[in-house]
Amino acid sequence: MQFTPDYYFVPHNEEEVVEILNRHSEDQIRAVGSLHSWSDLASSDKIVINLSHFDDINIEKQDDKTWVTVGAGCKIKDLNRELYQQQGLRLPAQPIISAPTIGGAIATGTHGTGSPSLSHFVEKVRIAAYDQDTGTAKIYEIESGSELEAARCNLGCMGIVLSLRISCISEFLVEETVVERQHLQEVLAEKEDYPLQEFLYIPYSWTFVNFQRREVAENASVDSGKRSWGASLYNVYNFLNVDLFFCLIVKGLISFWGNPERIRFFYKNMFSKAILKKVTVRERSHQLLTRTREMFSHEETEIFIPENYIAEAAELIRIVTDVFAGIKKEIPEEFSSKLESVGLLEQLKKSRGTYTHHHPFVFLKLLPDDTLISMSSGMDKPCYGFNLISYQKPGEREAFRKFSDVTTCALARLYNARPHWGKYFCLDQDDIEALYPELETFREICRRYDSKGVFQNNFTRQVLGFERER
Ligand SMILES: Cc1cc2nc3c(=O)[nH]c(=O)nc-3n(C[C@H](O)[C@H](O)[C@H](O)COP(=O)(O)OP(=O)(O)OC[C@H]3O[C@@H](n4cnc5c(N)ncnc54)[C@H](O)[C@@H]3O)c2cc1C
């Protein structure tokens, strides 16, 4: 995402934000966080407001409950550090990377594994927006009803979020063991025992690597309740082997010494051998559940597949991947008729042999959210975030994007899977209307705070169906 706004403001306090809003009430304004979204959600050619000076952290306790009120521009990593060091606390959802701001993460329904998204846990939102009657800017506090559900995952459309009150939990130990599995059924059979599990679906070998993870009760008098003595070593191993060495291999496979055959050979014969398996480690959750994914430029698409469709969706993903790689001659009748019914069969056939995917598919578990339009809003069962990742250079991702487009459209239209708002995004308004039953309520609430559509950009107008009313 690249854009050049006419004005870029970095206000120091709420009065300055209100003043900017009043001065530009006929313009287009977007707030930005760390600009870690791949979709065009944050872009604006007119006015951009960066909330980086809004980074105060206030922790409050009442009985056995704890909350943090945090400035929207505070980075998740700074908040995590403060929560842990001050009170042994953590956020109730832990995204894999912690560079995004809390305002940006909330706006897009950012999530980790084994819990609802961060948005779900927001209890109060302080936001600068426009008065419906007078059109002048003012500050609102939203803390209940459908307005809170809208503000929890707001896509930047309700106004400039200044601060958020979020419930917190005590930091805990996570026990992790990595195992290889031949079939998805085996991985899913382990989900009750390992509620924090994450798994990889390995292209071309079509086996699974399951990160069996669960919370363990901390108890200094027994070994099974203590942080493992080798935990620090394990963190170093993860950094060197997973974040660095594996990425270098992938970069090599897609550039100087790679070709489609070598990519397939690597995943069929080598990938799972290079992973440390059957070693059990206990480590603090904020350490074990986060990764340094930013060392190499990459792009992600994430699609949230409802749990009841996961087995069929995994088979479809395998078929689409093999057809794109040119190694599947026939598409099974059951899937060709389904793909035809949603208008994708011809597109898939034309794509045969155009792209060999070069990264394992990553699956994370997301529990239902109490929001209007986050990816697991209104669901009654968990869904799985299915991640497509490309390490190609920015100008060379066209084939990856076509692969993402077909996969996302097929999963959305056949299994009601919703794409992540902050990642590479290809669906149009028709698909989105079908996926989000509460979208009209969301639009109506946004208009209450912004009757002129000042907080809209091209992305939100095209994808969410906002009409600019001027
Ligand atoms: C390497 C990498 C790893 C990632 N890992 C994960 C992951 O594990 N889980 C996950 O769910 N996502 C993940 N993401 C996606 C990322 O968390 C989201 O896109 C998130 O929104 C980025 O936050 P940001 O601060 O960069 O926001 P930006 O990208 O700057 O903005 C995102 C949206 O938030 C709005 N916004 C930002 N601040 C405010 C504010 N104060 N008021 C109103 N609106 C605001 C913007 O207008 C925009 O619409 C990852 C992204 C990257 C690059």
The ligand as an SDF file (V2000), in Angstrom:
LIG
                    3D

 53 58  0  0  0  0  0  0  0  0999 V2000
    3.9990   -8.8330    9.4980 C   0  0  0  0  0  0  0  0  0  0  0  0
    2.5480   -8.7290    9.8540 C   0  0  0  0  0  0  0  0  0  0  0  0
    1.9900   -9.6930   10.6940 C   0  0  0  0  0  0  0  0  0  0  0  0
    0.6320   -9.6120   11.0420 C   0  0  0  0  0  0  0  0  0  0  0  0
    0.1240  -10.5340   11.9200 N   0  0  0  0  0  0  0  0  0  0  0  0
   -1.1770  -10.4810   12.2700 C   0  0  0  0  0  0  0  0  0  0  0  0
   -1.7460  -11.3970   13.2080 C   0  0  0  0  0  0  0  0  0  0  0  0
   -1.0570  -12.2090   13.8040 O   0  0  0  0  0  0  0  0  0  0  0  0
   -3.0740  -11.3510   13.4350 N   0  0  0  0  0  0  0  0  0  0  0  0
   -3.8650  -10.4480   12.8030 C   0  0  0  0  0  0  0  0  0  0  0  0
   -5.0790  -10.4710   13.0120 O   0  0  0  0  0  0  0  0  0  0  0  0
   -3.3660   -9.5230   11.9670 N   0  0  0  0  0  0  0  0  0  0  0  0
   -2.0480   -9.5210   11.6860 C   0  0  0  0  0  0  0  0  0  0  0  0
   -1.5350   -8.5770   10.8170 N   0  0  0  0  0  0  0  0  0  0  0  0
   -2.4310   -7.5370   10.3000 C   0  0  0  0  0  0  0  0  0  0  0  0
   -2.3950   -6.3070   11.2130 C   0  0  0  0  0  0  0  0  0  0  0  0
   -2.4700   -6.6690   12.5530 O   0  0  0  0  0  0  0  0  0  0  0  0
   -3.6050   -5.3900   10.9460 C   0  0  0  0  0  0  0  0  0  0  0  0
   -3.6350   -5.0480    9.5960 O   0  0  0  0  0  0  0  0  0  0  0  0
   -3.5920   -4.1140   11.8330 C   0  0  0  0  0  0  0  0  0  0  0  0
   -4.6830   -3.3250   11.4940 O   0  0  0  0  0  0  0  0  0  0  0  0
   -2.3530   -3.2770   11.6490 C   0  0  0  0  0  0  0  0  0  0  0  0
   -2.3240   -2.2580   12.6350 O   0  0  0  0  0  0  0  0  0  0  0  0
   -1.6680   -0.8580   12.3140 P   0  0  0  0  0  0  0  0  0  0  0  0
   -1.4310   -0.1580   13.5830 O   0  0  0  0  0  0  0  0  0  0  0  0
   -0.5020   -1.0480   11.4250 O   0  0  0  0  0  0  0  0  0  0  0  0
   -2.8670   -0.1460   11.5270 O   0  0  0  0  0  0  0  0  0  0  0  0
   -2.8700    0.5180   10.0780 P   0  0  0  0  0  0  0  0  0  0  0  0
   -2.5010   -0.5280    9.0880 O   0  0  0  0  0  0  0  0  0  0  0  0
   -2.0850    1.7580   10.0750 O   0  0  0  0  0  0  0  0  0  0  0  0
   -4.4260    0.8600    9.9460 O   0  0  0  0  0  0  0  0  0  0  0  0
   -5.3910   -0.1650    9.8590 C   0  0  0  0  0  0  0  0  0  0  0  0
   -6.7920    0.4380    9.9360 C   0  0  0  0  0  0  0  0  0  0  0  0
   -6.9770    0.9580   11.2430 O   0  0  0  0  0  0  0  0  0  0  0  0
   -7.4290    2.3020   11.1620 C   0  0  0  0  0  0  0  0  0  0  0  0
   -6.9080    3.0090   12.3300 N   0  0  0  0  0  0  0  0  0  0  0  0
   -5.6620    2.9730   12.8220 C   0  0  0  0  0  0  0  0  0  0  0  0
   -5.5800    3.7540   13.9190 N   0  0  0  0  0  0  0  0  0  0  0  0
   -6.8060    4.2930   14.1050 C   0  0  0  0  0  0  0  0  0  0  0  0
   -7.3680    5.2040   15.0490 C   0  0  0  0  0  0  0  0  0  0  0  0
   -6.6540    5.7170   16.0540 N   0  0  0  0  0  0  0  0  0  0  0  0
   -8.6630    5.5630   14.8960 N   0  0  0  0  0  0  0  0  0  0  0  0
   -9.4130    5.0650   13.9010 C   0  0  0  0  0  0  0  0  0  0  0  0
   -8.9400    4.2040   12.9940 N   0  0  0  0  0  0  0  0  0  0  0  0
   -7.6610    3.8120   13.0910 C   0  0  0  0  0  0  0  0  0  0  0  0
   -6.8790    2.8320    9.8510 C   0  0  0  0  0  0  0  0  0  0  0  0
   -7.6430    3.9200    9.3640 O   0  0  0  0  0  0  0  0  0  0  0  0
   -7.0480    1.5960    8.9800 C   0  0  0  0  0  0  0  0  0  0  0  0
   -8.3610    1.5310    8.5230 O   0  0  0  0  0  0  0  0  0  0  0  0
   -0.1870   -8.5940   10.5000 C   0  0  0  0  0  0  0  0  0  0  0  0
    0.3850   -7.6290    9.6450 C   0  0  0  0  0  0  0  0  0  0  0  0
    1.7480   -7.6830    9.3570 C   0  0  0  0  0  0  0  0  0  0  0  0
    2.3520   -6.6450    8.4740 C   0  0  0  0  0  0  0  0  0  0  0  0
  1  2  1  0
  2  3  1  0
  2 52  2  0
  3  4  2  0
  4  5  1  0
  4 50  1  0
  5  6  2  0
  6  7  1  0
  6 13  1  0
  7  8  2  0
  7  9  1  0
  9 10  1  0
 10 11  2  0
 10 12  1  0
 12 13  2  0
 13 14  1  0
 14 15  1  0
 14 50  1  0
 15 16  1  0
 16 17  1  0
 16 18  1  0
 18 19  1  0
 18 20  1  0
 20 21  1  0
 20 22  1  0
 22 23  1  0
 23 24  1  0
 24 25  2  0
 24 26  1  0
 24 27  1  0
 27 28  1  0
 28 29  2  0
 28 30  1  0
 28 31  1  0
 31 32  1  0
 32 33  1  0
 33 34  1  0
 33 48  1  0
 34 35  1  0
 35 36  1  0
 35 46  1  0
 36 37  1  0
 36 45  1  0
 37 38  2  0
 38 39  1  0
 39 40  1  0
 39 45  2  0
 40 41  1  0
 40 42  2  0
 42 43  1  0
 43 44  2  0
 44 45  1  0
 46 47  1  0
 46 48  1  0
 48 49  1  0
 50 51  2  0
 51 52  1  0
 52 53  1  0
M  END
$$$$
